[in-house]
Amino acid sequence: MGAYSNSAAGKIDPIHQLEVDLKEVVSNPQRFPRTNKLIAAGSSQQAKKMIEEAAELAIEAVRRNRGAAVMEAADLLYNLVVLLEGMDIPFDDVCGELDRRRGLYGIAAKQQKNGTPTSDAA
């Protein structure tokens, strides 16, 4: 369990649970055949799925369809964790980068090319 897990009621947060589940897929591929297929497809296909889900989330955001946006955001996070797992990057590393940025800029904003944090409008 990572530094960002939720220990309330002995449960881990959904992101860390997904990381655990993905390791099970590797050892028991028949249990989750669609996820196994995505893992086996490699980073190129996983990246395509990320783009697809991000676009679908953006469309639902523009439509202001909250329910659909929640589902698309979950799809996007799922595909992100699959991609990170394939690259052997724990989600805690991503959280650590967000913490680092917050420590530098006061918010986990992306840094501009000139070395200053981006504005909230970016």
FIMIFI-755170 format. One record per residue (C-alpha): residue number from 1; residue in one letter; y, x, z. Coordinates in steps of 0.25 Angstrom, whole numbers, always signed. Example, Ala and Ser with C-alpha at 12.3 -4.5 7.8 and 13.67 -1.06 7.14 Angstrom:
BEGIN
SITE	seq	type	v	u	w
SITE	1	A	-18	+49	+31
SITE	2	S	-4	+55	+29
This chain:
BEGIN
SITE	seq	type	v	u	w
SITE	1	M	+0	+0	+0
SITE	2	G	+14	+6	-4
SITE	3	A	+26	+7	+4
SITE	4	Y	+32	-6	-2
SITE	5	S	+20	-15	+2
SITE	6	N	+22	-27	+10
SITE	7	S	+14	-26	+23
SITE	8	A	+17	-40	+27
SITE	9	A	+4	-48	+30
SITE	10	G	-4	-36	+26
SITE	11	K	-1	-39	+11
SITE	12	I	+5	-29	+1
SITE	13	D	+16	-33	-9
SITE	14	P	+12	-38	-22
SITE	15	I	+15	-25	-30
SITE	16	H	+7	-17	-21
SITE	17	Q	-4	-27	-21
SITE	18	L	-4	-26	-37
SITE	19	E	-5	-11	-36
SITE	20	V	-18	-13	-27
SITE	21	D	-23	-24	-37
SITE	22	L	-21	-15	-49
SITE	23	K	-29	-4	-43
SITE	24	E	-40	-15	-41
SITE	25	V	-39	-18	-56
SITE	26	V	-43	-4	-60
SITE	27	S	-55	-4	-51
SITE	28	N	-59	-19	-55
SITE	29	P	-53	-22	-69
SITE	30	Q	-61	-35	-71
SITE	31	R	-54	-41	-59
SITE	32	F	-40	-41	-66
SITE	33	P	-43	-39	-81
SITE	34	R	-29	-42	-86
SITE	35	T	-23	-32	-76
SITE	36	N	-34	-22	-80
SITE	37	K	-31	-23	-94
SITE	38	L	-16	-21	-92
SITE	39	I	-19	-8	-83
SITE	40	A	-29	-3	-94
SITE	41	A	-18	-6	-105
SITE	42	G	-10	+5	-99
SITE	43	S	+5	+8	-98
SITE	44	S	+9	+4	-112
SITE	45	Q	+4	-11	-110
SITE	46	Q	+8	-11	-96
SITE	47	A	+22	-8	-100
SITE	48	K	+22	-18	-111
SITE	49	K	+18	-29	-100
SITE	50	M	+30	-24	-91
SITE	51	I	+40	-26	-103
SITE	52	E	+33	-40	-106
SITE	53	E	+34	-44	-91
SITE	54	A	+48	-39	-90
SITE	55	A	+53	-47	-102
SITE	56	E	+46	-59	-97
SITE	57	L	+53	-58	-84
SITE	58	A	+67	-56	-90
SITE	59	I	+65	-68	-99
SITE	60	E	+62	-77	-87
SITE	61	A	+74	-71	-79
SITE	62	V	+83	-75	-91
SITE	63	R	+76	-89	-91
SITE	64	R	+79	-89	-76
SITE	65	N	+64	-93	-74
SITE	66	R	+62	-88	-60
SITE	67	G	+47	-92	-59
SITE	68	A	+44	-86	-72
SITE	69	A	+52	-73	-68
SITE	70	V	+44	-72	-56
SITE	71	M	+31	-72	-63
SITE	72	E	+36	-62	-74
SITE	73	A	+41	-53	-63
SITE	74	A	+28	-53	-57
SITE	75	D	+21	-50	-70
SITE	76	L	+31	-38	-72
SITE	77	L	+28	-33	-58
SITE	78	Y	+13	-34	-61
SITE	79	N	+15	-26	-74
SITE	80	L	+24	-16	-68
SITE	81	V	+14	-13	-57
SITE	82	V	+2	-12	-67
SITE	83	L	+11	-2	-75
SITE	84	L	+14	+6	-63
SITE	85	E	+0	+6	-58
SITE	86	G	-4	+12	-72
SITE	87	M	+6	+23	-70
SITE	88	D	+1	+25	-56
SITE	89	I	+15	+22	-50
SITE	90	P	+14	+14	-37
SITE	91	F	+24	+3	-35
SITE	92	D	+29	+10	-23
SITE	93	D	+34	+21	-32
SITE	94	V	+43	+11	-39
SITE	95	C	+48	+5	-26
SITE	96	G	+51	+20	-21
SITE	97	E	+60	+21	-34
SITE	98	L	+67	+9	-30
SITE	99	D	+69	+14	-16
SITE	100	R	+74	+27	-22
SITE	101	R	+84	+20	-30
SITE	102	R	+89	+11	-19
SITE	103	G	+91	+23	-11
SITE	104	L	+100	+30	-21
SITE	105	Y	+107	+18	-27
SITE	106	G	+106	+7	-16
SITE	107	I	+98	-2	-25
SITE	108	A	+85	+1	-33
SITE	109	A	+93	+1	-46
SITE	110	K	+90	+9	-58
SITE	111	Q	+99	+21	-60
SITE	112	Q	+108	+22	-73
SITE	113	K	+106	+33	-82
SITE	114	N	+119	+40	-77
SITE	115	G	+112	+41	-63
SITE	116	T	+119	+29	-56
SITE	117	P	+112	+16	-52
SITE	118	T	+113	+5	-61
SITE	119	S	+122	-7	-58
SITE	120	D	+115	-20	-53
SITE	121	A	+119	-26	-67
SITE	122	A	+110	-16	-75
